[in-house]
Amino acid sequence: MNVVKQDDCSGSLKFICPEADLDCEGGINIELHPSETIIECFYVKNKGGLGSLLNWEITNHPTWGDQWNFNPQSGKNLRPEDGAVKVIVSFRSPDSIGNYQGEIKVSNKNNPSDYDTIPVYVRVIPHSRQNINSLFQVFLKSYSNLFPLINSLLCHFGLKLN
């Protein structure tokens, strides 16, 4: 939608197009294990004037981790009345234990100074042997009637399922 404005000095008419205004909502704050793939999401919207059109794209993401994917990677002609677009992001966590921070940058293609960032915080924790053992014991307790051979082998080696 164009706004018509009369120039006070010359009496001529000027068309003023409303400007798009990129806005993002969401963030990624997660705890996971080394080399684990995660899927999260955030939202992109145009909070500009009625009738404005936003062309946007992902222009930067953290360099740690691996296999960063965004769906969609960009968008065209997003109007304020369209609401927010859900962006699915997936990546594989770093191989090393530790805390990782960064941000995903989303930019207005028609105005590079109009951008927003999505904060990303990942805590990579070691696999817990205790948790793996507990899960294995729960599995065996639940299905021990299906695995009599495994149960007798465990008993033969002096292991008990409590």
C-alpha positions in Angstrom: 0.0 0.0 0.0 1.4 3.4 -1.0 0.7 6.6 0.9 0.1 9.7 -1.1 1.4 12.9 0.3 1.1 16.3 -1.2 4.2 18.4 -1.3 3.3 21.6 0.4 5.6 23.8 -1.7 5.0 22.6 -5.3 1.6 21.1 -5.0 2.8 17.8 -6.6 2.0 14.4 -5.2 4.6 12.0 -3.9 4.2 8.3 -3.2 5.7 7.1 0.0 6.2 3.4 0.4 6.1 2.1 4.0 9.3 0.5 5.1 9.7 -3.0 6.3 11.1 -3.6 9.8 12.7 -7.0 10.5 12.1 -8.6 13.9 13.0 -12.0 15.2 11.7 -13.9 18.2 13.2 -16.9 20.0 16.5 -18.2 21.1 18.4 -21.5 21.5 19.4 -22.5 25.0 20.1 -26.2 25.3 22.2 -28.9 27.0 23.3 -31.9 24.9 26.0 -34.5 24.3 29.0 -34.3 22.0 28.2 -34.7 18.3 24.5 -34.8 19.0 22.1 -33.3 16.3 19.5 -30.9 17.6 16.5 -29.2 16.0 15.1 -25.9 17.3 13.2 -23.0 15.8 12.8 -19.2 15.9 10.5 -16.7 14.2 11.0 -13.9 11.6 8.4 -11.2 11.1 7.9 -7.8 9.5 6.8 -5.3 12.0 7.0 -2.4 9.5 4.2 -0.3 8.1 1.1 -1.8 6.6 1.8 -2.8 3.0 5.6 -3.0 3.5 7.4 -6.0 2.0 10.3 -7.7 3.8 13.0 -9.7 2.0 15.2 -11.4 4.6 18.0 -14.0 4.8 20.2 -15.8 7.4 23.5 -14.0 7.0 25.6 -15.5 9.9 25.6 -18.3 12.4 28.1 -19.7 15.0 31.2 -21.3 13.6 31.3 -24.0 16.3 29.3 -27.2 15.8 28.7 -28.6 12.4 26.0 -29.1 9.7 24.1 -25.9 10.3 20.8 -25.9 8.3 18.0 -23.5 8.2 14.5 -24.0 6.7 13.7 -21.6 5.2 17.1 -19.9 4.7 15.4 -16.7 3.4 12.1 -15.2 2.6 10.5 -12.8 0.1 7.7 -10.3 0.3 6.8 -10.9 4.0 4.0 -8.5 5.0 3.2 -7.4 8.5 -0.3 -8.9 8.2 1.3 -12.3 7.2 2.5 -12.8 10.8 5.7 -14.6 11.8 7.5 -17.2 9.7 8.8 -20.2 11.6 12.5 -21.0 10.8 13.7 -24.5 11.7 17.4 -24.7 12.6 19.3 -27.9 13.0 23.0 -28.5 13.8 25.4 -31.0 15.3 26.9 -30.0 18.7 30.7 -29.7 19.0 32.7 -32.8 19.8 34.3 -31.2 22.9 32.7 -30.8 26.3 32.1 -27.2 27.3 29.9 -24.1 26.9 29.4 -22.5 23.5 27.8 -19.1 22.8 27.0 -17.3 19.6 24.2 -15.8 17.5 22.3 -16.3 14.3 22.0 -13.1 12.3 18.9 -12.5 10.2 19.2 -9.5 7.8 16.8 -7.4 5.7 18.1 -7.9 2.1 16.9 -4.4 1.1 18.4 -2.6 4.2 21.5 -4.3 5.7 21.4 -2.0 8.7 18.0 -3.6 9.6 18.9 -7.0 11.2 18.2 -9.0 14.3 20.0 -11.7 16.1 18.9 -15.0 17.8 21.1 -15.9 20.8 22.5 -19.4 20.8 23.8 -21.0 24.0 24.8 -24.7 24.0 26.2 -26.7 26.9 27.9 -29.9 25.8 28.0 -32.4 28.6 29.7 -35.8 28.8 27.7 -39.0 28.4 27.0 -40.4 31.8 27.9 -44.0 32.2 25.6 -44.2 35.2 22.6 -43.1 33.1 23.5 -45.6 30.4 23.7 -48.4 33.0 20.4 -47.3 34.5 18.7 -47.3 31.1 20.1 -50.7 30.3 18.9 -52.1 33.6 15.4 -50.7 33.1 15.3 -52.2 29.6 16.4 -55.6 30.9 13.9 -55.5 33.7 11.1 -54.6 31.3 12.0 -57.2 28.8 13.7 -59.9 30.8 10.9 -62.4 30.0 11.9 -62.0 26.3 15.6 -62.4 27.0 16.0 -65.5 29.2 19.4 -66.2 27.8 20.7 -62.7 28.6 19.3 -62.9 32.1 20.9 -66.3 32.7 24.2 -65.1 31.4 24.1 -62.0 33.6 23.3 -64.3 36.6 26.1 -66.6 35.6 28.6 -63.7 35.8 27.2 -62.6 39.2 25.3 -59.6 38.0 21.9 -59.0 39.5 19.0 -57.0 38.1 17.6 -55.0 41.0 
